[in-house]
Amino acid sequence: MSRSYAIRTYGCQMNVHDSERMAGLLEAAGYTRSESDEADVVVFNTCAVRENADNRLYGNLGHLRPVKAAHPGMQIAVGGCLAQKDRDTIVRRAPWVDVVFGTHNVHALPVLLERARHNAAAQVEIAESLEVFPSTLPARRESAYAGWVSVSVGCNNTCTFCIVPSLRGREKDRRPGDVLAEVEALAADGVLEVTLLGQNVNSYGAEFGDRGAFAKLLRACGGVDGLERVRFTSPHPRDFTSDVIAAMAETPNVCPQLHMPLQSGSDDVLRRMRRSYRSQRYLAILDEVRAAIPHAAISTDVIVGFPGETEDDFRATLDVVAQARFAQAFTFQYSPRPGTPAAGLPDQLPKAVVQERYERLVALQEEVSWAQNRALEARRSRCWSPRGRAARTAPRAG
């Protein structure tokens, strides 16, 4: 009799993609899918970006403790960014966990589960660097018509608020031929839409010495038979170049959609964040995108309450958001993450100040979004499928 599995996923598209790989590996090993908390194996694929990530995980693990006690042979595994960060802490705080595996150990999940059963002891495996590129592993896709394709993993940036580079490692790029082969295979399997994934997707090619590789990849996707929509996330303003904009505009199946994190409209805050652009450079990119793609839907990420943010800094953010006319903004209240430079900066802001600014930003963005949506009445997007399927908006990157 086959064992069942359930996967609980938190975080960005990278985690969603990794969970599809975990599911593919487990099914290849003979497991069957279940949505129940009483599955034989429950896997938590975790995120470490937000402040409450730890509490959420341990709350869920606490909920499963009596469930596991009532079901002999049940196993619990914890993977993803929080597992990479906390390592042995998870087993110490939740000794009923059977497997802890890092962001670079997805391929080892079935073996670790078997080893934990055989040894009757928790297995912790955390690699410091990538061993097997995720997209070379089998996958069980959540959608019949949409698929994720990783072009790179890891990040070479040093943003002071972000813990991801220390957990995902330095950027590693796949070869263009491998990426395109996966896109073609997905299209041949009936997939209509692919989203190209990277922590910093438009720096793709830096590892093998081709700074124009991402624009070339977008154009190559335009020639894939049956592929109706191409999206990508998330680009960094530092690496956003005119050739990428031209490729977006000139490749019919590349959606007129761009998600590009702003983080702050204050140049002083951007400097302390180690974001290697300033507000005017960011707005100039948007102007160039809209000149080439007049009806582009542009979304962003904004952090409110970064250490040392003054009222003038915040007003600069409001000003940039008003000028940028985002279709959507994912807004976050800054939360210090242990292990990041920003966590040790002076002038951490009171919660009440951050909350009040957050509410003002959300109110402004709601006004902007409403105006943007009204302007779209009776208009059909380039990414409306000729088969009558409305294009999905890709979720935010982590």
Secondary structure as GFF3:
##gff-version 3
##sequence-region A 1 398
A	DSSP	beta_strand	4	9	.	.	.	ID=ss1
A	DSSP	alpha_helix	13	28	.	.	.	ID=ss2
A	DSSP	beta_strand	32	33	.	.	.	ID=ss3
A	DSSP	beta_strand	41	46	.	.	.	ID=ss4
A	DSSP	alpha_helix	53	69	.	.	.	ID=ss5
A	DSSP	beta_strand	75	80	.	.	.	ID=ss6
A	DSSP	alpha_helix	81	86	.	.	.	ID=ss7
A	DSSP	alpha_helix	88	93	.	.	.	ID=ss8
A	DSSP	beta_strand	99	101	.	.	.	ID=ss9
A	DSSP	three_ten_helix	106	108	.	.	.	ID=ss10
A	DSSP	alpha_helix	109	119	.	.	.	ID=ss11
A	DSSP	beta_strand	123	125	.	.	.	ID=ss12
A	DSSP	three_ten_helix	134	136	.	.	.	ID=ss13
A	DSSP	beta_strand	146	150	.	.	.	ID=ss14
A	DSSP	beta_strand	152	153	.	.	.	ID=ss15
A	DSSP	alpha_helix	164	168	.	.	.	ID=ss16
A	DSSP	beta_strand	172	173	.	.	.	ID=ss17
A	DSSP	alpha_helix	176	188	.	.	.	ID=ss18
A	DSSP	beta_strand	193	197	.	.	.	ID=ss19
A	DSSP	three_ten_helix	201	203	.	.	.	ID=ss20
A	DSSP	alpha_helix	213	221	.	.	.	ID=ss21
A	DSSP	beta_strand	229	233	.	.	.	ID=ss22
A	DSSP	three_ten_helix	237	239	.	.	.	ID=ss23
A	DSSP	alpha_helix	242	250	.	.	.	ID=ss24
A	DSSP	beta_strand	257	259	.	.	.	ID=ss25
A	DSSP	alpha_helix	267	273	.	.	.	ID=ss26
A	DSSP	alpha_helix	279	292	.	.	.	ID=ss27
A	DSSP	beta_strand	297	304	.	.	.	ID=ss28
A	DSSP	alpha_helix	311	324	.	.	.	ID=ss29
A	DSSP	beta_strand	328	333	.	.	.	ID=ss30
A	DSSP	three_ten_helix	341	344	.	.	.	ID=ss31
A	DSSP	alpha_helix	351	375	.	.	.	ID=ss32
###
